[in-house]
Amino acid sequence: MEQSPAPATRISALQLFLTFSRITLCGFGGVGFWARRVLVERLGWLTEKEYVELFSLGQLIPGPPVFNLTVLVGHRFGGWTGAAAAVSGFLLWPCLMVVGMGVLYQRYGALPQVRSALGGMLIVAAALIFSTFLKMAKVLPLSWRPWLLAILAFVGVGVLRWPLFWVLGVLAPLALLAAWKEQL
């Protein structure tokens, strides 16, 4: 896999901190949608292809993919200082919000209005994740094999409720074989 060229300009640690703070403050229930929207559409720091490449790399590295993306983008545009600033912005506000929400939920969580609001937020978060998937899929090569494997994974885990470990244990070698055959 080719490495993307180094960015022409550096971004300040403060700007990285503020950008990733904004991403996490907007991304209740999932920040992948907001990260893509801010980094690609609003700021233009990454192209669609670069975002998909960095996000994919973030999925391969242990840990949450969007957190890994934060480290990669911070380092790319500001070195280790930029990575630390991006991670600080990414984690600070959500940690404070979770503590505050925990206190509020402990006190008001049994109210029917609170339960209804949380149910509605779940639907919105799922829609945002699906929307991001559709936008990211545009830059992927057109082939039926990845879609078939994705559908099989969804059916296995989402519908049949099989353990993710076993579904991936079967589908990952099939995906590697399909990719290898496609390269021949």
Rosetta blueprint (number, residue, H / E / L):
1 M L
2 E L
3 Q L
4 S L
5 P L
6 A L
7 P L
8 A L
9 T L
10 R L
11 I L
12 S L
13 A H
14 L H
15 Q H
16 L H
17 F H
18 L H
19 T H
20 F H
21 S H
22 R H
23 I H
24 T H
25 L H
26 C H
27 G L
28 F L
29 G L
30 G L
31 V L
32 G H
33 F H
34 W H
35 A H
36 R H
37 R H
38 V H
39 L H
40 V H
41 E H
42 R H
43 L L
44 G L
45 W L
46 L L
47 T L
48 E H
49 K H
50 E H
51 Y H
52 V H
53 E H
54 L H
55 F H
56 S H
57 L H
58 G H
59 Q H
60 L H
61 I L
62 P L
63 G L
64 P L
65 P H
66 V H
67 F H
68 N H
69 L H
70 T H
71 V H
72 L H
73 V H
74 G H
75 H H
76 R H
77 F H
78 G H
79 G H
80 W H
81 T H
82 G H
83 A H
84 A H
85 A H
86 A H
87 V H
88 S H
89 G H
90 F H
91 L H
92 L H
93 W H
94 P H
95 C H
96 L H
97 M H
98 V H
99 V H
100 G H
101 M H
102 G H
103 V H
104 L H
105 Y H
106 Q H
107 R H
108 Y H
109 G L
110 A L
111 L L
112 P H
113 Q H
114 V H
115 R H
116 S H
117 A H
118 L H
119 G H
120 G H
121 M H
122 L H
123 I H
124 V H
125 A H
126 A H
127 A H
128 L H
129 I H
130 F H
131 S H
132 T H
133 F H
134 L H
135 K H
136 M H
137 A H
138 K L
139 V L
140 L L
141 P L
142 L L
143 S L
144 W H
145 R H
146 P H
147 W H
148 L H
149 L H
150 A H
151 I H
152 L H
153 A H
154 F H
155 V H
156 G H
157 V H
158 G H
159 V H
160 L L
161 R L
162 W L
163 P L
164 L H
165 F H
166 W H
167 V H
168 L H
169 G H
170 V H
171 L H
172 A H
173 P H
174 L H
175 A H
176 L H
177 L H
178 A H
179 A H
180 W H
181 K H
182 E H
183 Q H
184 L L
